[in-house]
Structures are given as structure tokens and as C-alpha cells.
Amino acid sequence: MTDQTVTRQTFDEVMVPVFSPAPFVPVRGEGSRVWDANGRDYVDFAGGIAVTALGHAHPELLKVLHDQGAKLWHIGNGYTNEPVLRLARRLEALTFADRAFFANSGAEANEAALKLARRVAFERHGADKFEIVSFTQSFHGRTFFTVSVGGQPKYSEGFGPVPQGIVHLPFNDIDAARRAIGKQTCAVIVEPVQGEGGVIPADPAFLRALREACDAHGALLIFDEVQTGVGRTGHLYAYQDTDVTPDILTTAKALGNGFPIGAMLTTADLAAHFKVGVHGTTYGGNPLAAAIADKVVELISDPALLAGVRSRSDTIKDKLAKLHERFDVFAEVRGKGLLIGAELNERYRGRAKDFLAAAANRGVMMLIAGPDVLRFAPSLVMPAADLNDGFARLERAFEDVAGAAR
Ligand SMILES: *Cc1c(COP(=O)(O)O)cnc(C)c1O
């Protein structure tokens, strides 16, 4: 028998050390509360990294999980299944898209998008149109293609030769984009709000300029909505609050509320370039993930829920402003809907991790986005009582880090 007793220390003994998890081990969640192995409770502003958009243990999702779990989990793509067809139809009714490809993660959805863009350019324009334009600080996943396209070199260096034909431009720089996008460009990939890169919204004029440049040069515009999608910004997809429509959209994170699923959405014309066998997946589009995602999208596309995202956003921004009034810690609070970044000012530069640790110590789970930005990506239906309690706890955490300095 192997020893069944596990603690945080077990992590260091048995896991590949690519993560550095918090000192406590969560064992149970309900709504926006999580309990650790010692029975201590935490208010959850992290949402499993912008994933658990309907909170933990949502009763309607549990029901779908149980019902579909008793019917069919997996069948393989030699057969189709009813949940995946319903999910595709629902997403297409709610967006510009009329074709869907399902995967298991954001990185895989982006991998499919980038491969589709390369294939479309190859078939329509020939072998010389392969350049992918992306932006510094962007994040598109951890497969080798997606880290190479992502704009954070620390994630792609040290793994040998990188895929070629990728250029990185400064984010929100219209002139640089107009200069660089040309006949060699096959696709531009952009996050409507850079998430991991520091919660930086794209300027509406920047997105318009990308659309125009892509149209002028026959390049495809890919919106990576893995973090911004499924209600996070107060709209089902962030592009729906801009006057720009992408050619390809990728979505994952909140799509399964924690059950792994990702999707690439596109038009029928573009999808036709992915013929039988050109791309594929074993698990992508499995009935269990699809049934759950279908319920998630049904619940989140409700206009009342989306309005609630925008009002919670205002509440959190107000509460951050009050924390700033008391402690003088932020240079800027920004973001959209319930993807909010609070950038630390000069005095606390590089110390986001200290705030994260102090928050955990006071019973709050939150995120950072780089060394200088505190990130909030809670459940879109977070109850007001939890939100208030979370900020009361955060105030104590801020006393711990910033109190002495005042
Ligand atoms: C998280 C994220 C990804 C990667 O998703 P995984 O599911 O971790 O592969 C890609 N793009 C963006 C914008 C993300 O936030």
C-alpha cells in the first residue's frame, strides 16, 4: 500500500517542480468559498485562474456532470455525439462563427487557430505567406508553437530552435502594426485584454487598425479570448463590445467552469481549409466536457448575469480605490468586467507576490499578472457577502504588507 497521507510538502517530493503552489491545500469549494485540508476557509477572487466563472460546485453543472457521466463520457471522433453538436450550435448562434473545433485547453485551441491560419494562407496565397504577427507580453499557451507566438521570451527560450515566421510588435502601437502587417502576413493574433501580461486592455482604435490592416493584406485576425471569453468582460465575448469581428476566435478557461475544454470558432469558408485528417484530437469534443460547457454557456449568456458582471466590476474597482486611499499602493486600476488588474506603484514595485502571500495568510485567494500587478478574476456570480468579506480580509493583508510603511 502506498501512503495515502498527503500534504503540501508531498508536492516537492512527487511533482515536476514547474509550479510553486501556496502553502495550503484546498480540498473543497462552494460558490466563492474554498476550504483547505485543515478546514480553514478562503474567499476566492482567483476563480481557478479565470476559470470557475459560475463558482465551485454549481448545482446545475453538478447535475449535468452526473447525468452525462452516467450516459457517455468519451467515444472518440470516429463518432459524433449529441452534446458537442448542441454546444457548437449554441456558440454559433451567439457569435459571428458558423463552425467550431473543440480541444481540451486554451493552448490547443490556439494551436488549431494558428495551424488553420497557416493552412488558409498556404492554400489561398502560396508558400510565402506564413508570417504570424503577435504582441509583446502576450500569452497564448505553453505548447511550443504557442509559447513561440506568445510575447514573453522567457517561456520559449532554452528549448532549441523555435518555429519560424513569427514577429512580435509592441501592444497598442498602431503605427508599428501598420508598418509590419503586409503581404507576407498570414495572421495577427491578439488578446482583447492581455491577461497574463498584466491585465492591459487593447485600445478600440488599435483593434480597428488591426482589422483594417488584415483586410488590406489578406491576413486573418485571431482573437485569443481564452481569458476574456465566456462572460469575463461583461459580454459573452469581448469582441462583441468592440466594432471589430475576428476571423477566428479561441475560447477555453471559463468554457467548462473547470472541466477541461477549449474551442476554436471560425467561419464556414475558413473551416473548409481543414479537411478530414488535416488536424485532430483524441479527447476534444468529448460528450462529458461538451455537455458541461453547453450548460455553462447557457447560464452565462443570460443578459442579467452579464449585467451582474459589470456591476460587480464597479464594486471591486470602488473597493480597490478605497484600499488605495488608505494605503497609497496602486499606480493604476484597470481591466474590464471581472478581469481586473491593480498595478502597484513605485514604492511596491516587484512585490505583487508579497501581497498574494499576505492575502492567502488572511484567507483570500487571488492572482498576480507579472511582478507588479494584482489580478482579480472571481466567479461572475460572486455573492455580495463573499465580496465584502473578501475585501475586509484583504484590508488586513494590506495592513500586513503596506501598513508599516505609512
Ligand atoms: C490561459 C491562457 C491560454 C492558455 O490556456 P491553457 O488552457 O492553459 O492552455 C491562452 N491564451 C490566453 C489569453 C490565456 O489566458
The ligand as an ORCA input file, in Angstrom:
! r2SCAN-3c Opt
* xyz 0 1
  C      -4.635     30.792    -20.103
  C      -4.472     31.311    -21.481
  C      -4.063     30.479    -22.536
  C      -3.654     29.045    -22.326
  O      -4.703     28.234    -21.903
  P      -4.376     26.766    -21.327
  O      -5.736     26.196    -21.073
  O      -3.551     26.951    -20.108
  O      -3.632     26.040    -22.367
  C      -4.015     31.019    -23.803
  N      -4.333     32.303    -24.041
  C      -4.729     33.129    -23.054
  C      -5.096     34.538    -23.372
  C      -4.790     32.671    -21.733
  O      -5.149     33.498    -20.756
*
